[in-house]
């Protein structure tokens, strides 16, 4: 039925259930991202975002409807049942696993605080610190709409905790979608229902055991699916493979528009989407160029159309290169502590040589022996194109300097390694025991065993929680919840464990210094490097009691810090330091202490700490 749509460009496209499902996901989030960017640029109050979102949603919906011809295919109820069971199991694991990530404070605090002030334009400044006019971490971080989207979902559901919706609801939803997306991929690759389902189970199994390093494919999948960047790597990239496959075959307006929407979603999910999606498109274009009939003019026209699909990301890239979207002057935050050599940076994901051998077998041997000749070759060409484009001694250092050492390693997630792991499903049941497919499958399995060190999931070492708890360190969370009631209108200096949690319980609390040494970066961008270093030293004193930082800590107290949160072992030392100041004597009291942390407050005018 679809053969007549193979000729020529941009024919009206018959679509089935999987295309409707994927198109609807792209429709919702791309509409939100476009609306968010309109509100961001126009500087109108945030409450207009909802109205613009629905207008954008309706316009894109009508466009997609005009380009498609819906054809509902027969659904295999048995397969659907097993997929639902698998999806529920994976989603339950995702919501119950406790894998705290300190990046939450950087990503989410601005959106959480904005939920209280929807009558204001989108915040352009850093929102955690007690100085209001500090610049944001970067323009690209401002461009991400995902965190504001989760706030919108939380308000629709009328949940008391926006963070619960962010960490748990989104994690459950994305993990639930995962088996269906990969099942669709394998069906498009020609797998039977049974083999496609087995392939999905193999992908899930691979991700559950691939846990050698913090940034392995397994460790950025099911346990961390609430963050925009991990949704980009785990869900949007495989969706891109589906849409690209269909666009390469059918060349219709519908899939062209879907690819445009993926570019919009990539920017909205993560700042890394600005370069990852164009790199993905460029790699596919190179693979297509190598394999196409170069005598046909329409093939070159098609490559142009393919390149246009990343236009939304390219606009941001051009804006940055032309300084219309100014990037930070101080880029040390994305360089210090990160490997500065391209191959060492890539090893943040691969870990060791055995992993590279395993992934080489997955990427190049399995596709060639398990898939149809053209399809298998194209997947290999895509991986080769990605290596030639970004991961080699010539282009690697260039990309490393452009997107910074803190981001370069993320290009690895464009390799279809989890997808290729599922290709084993076409080998494990082969009837001829000496067939080459079984030899390759055996090599792949052996490479997995040799490379294995740590699983991404371990029932002995992994931590778990109830479905409606925060994904935070439990000890620091307990202390933060206990201290929250004392910190109304307070100016706080605290240790990192508390900084990572307390602002996401109460976003109105302001801090003297943020997590790590981030305060240095913000004040460098502001033009007051000395103040940034002083505040960082003050925080260092609270964390370590180092004598050299004591004077900077005292300066923070004299400048208005009136709440200090520290670990118990340093509590008396810090209190004594404060009490040694004549102006502060007898005005500070420890008002909260548990087995791990203590809170000391300065008594404000008309306040009686003894009564609290």
Secondary structure in CASP SS format (residue, H / E / C, confidence):
PFRMAT SS
TARGET T0000
AUTHOR 0000-0000-0000
METHOD secondary structure of the structure
MODEL  1
X C 1.00
X C 1.00
X H 1.00
X H 1.00
X H 1.00
X C 1.00
X C 1.00
X C 1.00
X C 1.00
X C 1.00
X C 1.00
X C 1.00
X E 1.00
X E 1.00
X E 1.00
X C 1.00
X H 1.00
X H 1.00
X H 1.00
X H 1.00
X H 1.00
X H 1.00
X H 1.00
X H 1.00
X H 1.00
X H 1.00
X H 1.00
X H 1.00
X H 1.00
X H 1.00
X H 1.00
X H 1.00
X H 1.00
X H 1.00
X H 1.00
X H 1.00
X H 1.00
X H 1.00
X H 1.00
X H 1.00
X H 1.00
X H 1.00
X C 1.00
X C 1.00
X C 1.00
X C 1.00
X C 1.00
X H 1.00
X H 1.00
X H 1.00
X H 1.00
X H 1.00
X H 1.00
X H 1.00
X H 1.00
X H 1.00
X H 1.00
X H 1.00
X H 1.00
X H 1.00
X H 1.00
X H 1.00
X H 1.00
X H 1.00
X H 1.00
X H 1.00
X C 1.00
X E 1.00
X E 1.00
X E 1.00
X C 1.00
X C 1.00
X C 1.00
X C 1.00
X C 1.00
X C 1.00
X H 1.00
X H 1.00
X H 1.00
X H 1.00
X H 1.00
X H 1.00
X H 1.00
X H 1.00
X H 1.00
X H 1.00
X H 1.00
X H 1.00
X H 1.00
X H 1.00
X H 1.00
X H 1.00
X H 1.00
X H 1.00
X H 1.00
X H 1.00
X E 1.00
X E 1.00
X C 1.00
X C 1.00
X C 1.00
X C 1.00
X C 1.00
X H 1.00
X H 1.00
X H 1.00
X H 1.00
X H 1.00
X H 1.00
X H 1.00
X H 1.00
X H 1.00
X H 1.00
X H 1.00
X C 1.00
X C 1.00
X C 1.00
X C 1.00
X C 1.00
X C 1.00
X C 1.00
X C 1.00
X C 1.00
X C 1.00
X E 1.00
X C 1.00
X C 1.00
X C 1.00
X E 1.00
X C 1.00
X C 1.00
X C 1.00
X C 1.00
X C 1.00
X E 1.00
X C 1.00
X C 1.00
X C 1.00
X H 1.00
X H 1.00
X H 1.00
X H 1.00
X H 1.00
X C 1.00
X C 1.00
X H 1.00
X H 1.00
X H 1.00
X H 1.00
X H 1.00
X H 1.00
X H 1.00
X H 1.00
X H 1.00
X H 1.00
X H 1.00
X C 1.00
X C 1.00
X C 1.00
X C 1.00
X C 1.00
X H 1.00
X H 1.00
X H 1.00
X H 1.00
X H 1.00
X H 1.00
X H 1.00
X H 1.00
X H 1.00
X H 1.00
X H 1.00
X H 1.00
X H 1.00
X H 1.00
X H 1.00
X H 1.00
X H 1.00
X H 1.00
X H 1.00
X H 1.00
X H 1.00
X H 1.00
X H 1.00
X H 1.00
X H 1.00
X H 1.00
X H 1.00
X C 1.00
X C 1.00
X C 1.00
X C 1.00
X H 1.00
X H 1.00
X H 1.00
X H 1.00
X H 1.00
X H 1.00
X H 1.00
X H 1.00
X H 1.00
X H 1.00
X H 1.00
X H 1.00
X H 1.00
X H 1.00
X H 1.00
X H 1.00
X H 1.00
X C 1.00
X C 1.00
X C 1.00
X C 1.00
X C 1.00
X C 1.00
X C 1.00
X C 1.00
X H 1.00
X H 1.00
X H 1.00
X C 1.00
X H 1.00
X H 1.00
X H 1.00
X C 1.00
X C 1.00
X C 1.00
X H 1.00
X H 1.00
X H 1.00
X H 1.00
X H 1.00
X H 1.00
X H 1.00
X H 1.00
X H 1.00
X H 1.00
X H 1.00
X H 1.00
X H 1.00
X H 1.00
X H 1.00
X H 1.00
X H 1.00
X H 1.00
X H 1.00
X H 1.00
X H 1.00
X H 1.00
X H 1.00
X C 1.00
X C 1.00
X H 1.00
X H 1.00
X H 1.00
X H 1.00
X H 1.00
X H 1.00
X H 1.00
X H 1.00
X H 1.00
X H 1.00
X H 1.00
X H 1.00
X H 1.00
X H 1.00
X H 1.00
X H 1.00
X H 1.00
X C 1.00
X C 1.00
X C 1.00
X H 1.00
X H 1.00
X H 1.00
X H 1.00
X H 1.00
X H 1.00
X H 1.00
X H 1.00
X H 1.00
X H 1.00
X H 1.00
X H 1.00
X H 1.00
X H 1.00
X H 1.00
X H 1.00
X H 1.00
X H 1.00
X H 1.00
X C 1.00
X C 1.00
X C 1.00
X C 1.00
X C 1.00
X H 1.00
X H 1.00
X H 1.00
X H 1.00
X H 1.00
X H 1.00
X H 1.00
X H 1.00
X H 1.00
X H 1.00
X H 1.00
X H 1.00
X C 1.00
X C 1.00
X H 1.00
X H 1.00
X H 1.00
X H 1.00
X H 1.00
X H 1.00
X H 1.00
X H 1.00
X H 1.00
X H 1.00
X H 1.00
X C 1.00
X C 1.00
X C 1.00
X C 1.00
X C 1.00
X C 1.00
X C 1.00
X C 1.00
X C 1.00
X C 1.00
X H 1.00
X H 1.00
X H 1.00
X C 1.00
X C 1.00
X C 1.00
X C 1.00
X C 1.00
X C 1.00
X C 1.00
X H 1.00
X H 1.00
X H 1.00
X H 1.00
X H 1.00
X H 1.00
X H 1.00
X H 1.00
X H 1.00
X C 1.00
X C 1.00
X H 1.00
X H 1.00
X H 1.00
X H 1.00
X H 1.00
X H 1.00
X H 1.00
X H 1.00
X H 1.00
X H 1.00
X H 1.00
X H 1.00
X H 1.00
X H 1.00
X H 1.00
X H 1.00
X H 1.00
X H 1.00
X C 1.00
X C 1.00
X H 1.00
X H 1.00
X H 1.00
X H 1.00
X H 1.00
X H 1.00
X H 1.00
X H 1.00
X H 1.00
X H 1.00
X H 1.00
X H 1.00
X H 1.00
X H 1.00
X H 1.00
X H 1.00
X H 1.00
X H 1.00
X C 1.00
X C 1.00
X C 1.00
X C 1.00
X H 1.00
X H 1.00
X H 1.00
X H 1.00
X H 1.00
X H 1.00
X H 1.00
X H 1.00
X H 1.00
X C 1.00
X H 1.00
X H 1.00
X H 1.00
X H 1.00
X H 1.00
X H 1.00
X H 1.00
X H 1.00
X H 1.00
X H 1.00
X C 1.00
X C 1.00
X H 1.00
X H 1.00
X H 1.00
X H 1.00
X H 1.00
X H 1.00
X H 1.00
X H 1.00
X H 1.00
X H 1.00
X C 1.00
X C 1.00
X C 1.00
X C 1.00
X C 1.00
X C 1.00
X C 1.00
X C 1.00
X C 1.00
X H 1.00
X H 1.00
X H 1.00
X H 1.00
X H 1.00
X H 1.00
X H 1.00
X H 1.00
X H 1.00
X H 1.00
X H 1.00
X H 1.00
X H 1.00
X H 1.00
X H 1.00
X H 1.00
X C 1.00
X C 1.00
X C 1.00
X C 1.00
X C 1.00
X C 1.00
X C 1.00
X C 1.00
X C 1.00
X C 1.00
X C 1.00
X E 1.00
X E 1.00
X C 1.00
X C 1.00
X C 1.00
X C 1.00
X C 1.00
X C 1.00
X C 1.00
X C 1.00
X C 1.00
X H 1.00
X H 1.00
X H 1.00
X H 1.00
X H 1.00
X H 1.00
X H 1.00
X H 1.00
X H 1.00
X H 1.00
X H 1.00
X C 1.00
X C 1.00
X C 1.00
X C 1.00
X C 1.00
X C 1.00
X E 1.00
X E 1.00
X E 1.00
X E 1.00
X C 1.00
X H 1.00
X H 1.00
X H 1.00
X H 1.00
X H 1.00
X H 1.00
X H 1.00
X H 1.00
X H 1.00
X H 1.00
X C 1.00
X C 1.00
X C 1.00
X C 1.00
X E 1.00
X E 1.00
X C 1.00
X C 1.00
X C 1.00
X C 1.00
X C 1.00
X C 1.00
X H 1.00
X H 1.00
X H 1.00
X H 1.00
X H 1.00
X H 1.00
X H 1.00
X H 1.00
X H 1.00
X C 1.00
X C 1.00
X H 1.00
X H 1.00
X H 1.00
X H 1.00
X H 1.00
X H 1.00
X H 1.00
X H 1.00
X H 1.00
X H 1.00
X H 1.00
X H 1.00
X H 1.00
X H 1.00
X H 1.00
X H 1.00
X C 1.00
X C 1.00
X H 1.00
X H 1.00
X H 1.00
X H 1.00
X H 1.00
X H 1.00
X H 1.00
X H 1.00
X H 1.00
X H 1.00
X H 1.00
X H 1.00
X C 1.00
X C 1.00
X C 1.00
X C 1.00
X E 1.00
X E 1.00
X E 1.00
X E 1.00
X E 1.00
X H 1.00
X H 1.00
X H 1.00
X H 1.00
X H 1.00
X H 1.00
X H 1.00
X H 1.00
X H 1.00
X H 1.00
X H 1.00
X H 1.00
X C 1.00
X C 1.00
X H 1.00
X H 1.00
X H 1.00
X C 1.00
X C 1.00
X C 1.00
X E 1.00
X E 1.00
X E 1.00
X E 1.00
X E 1.00
X E 1.00
X C 1.00
X C 1.00
X C 1.00
X E 1.00
X E 1.00
X E 1.00
X E 1.00
X E 1.00
X E 1.00
X C 1.00
X C 1.00
X C 1.00
X C 1.00
X C 1.00
X C 1.00
X H 1.00
X H 1.00
X H 1.00
X C 1.00
END
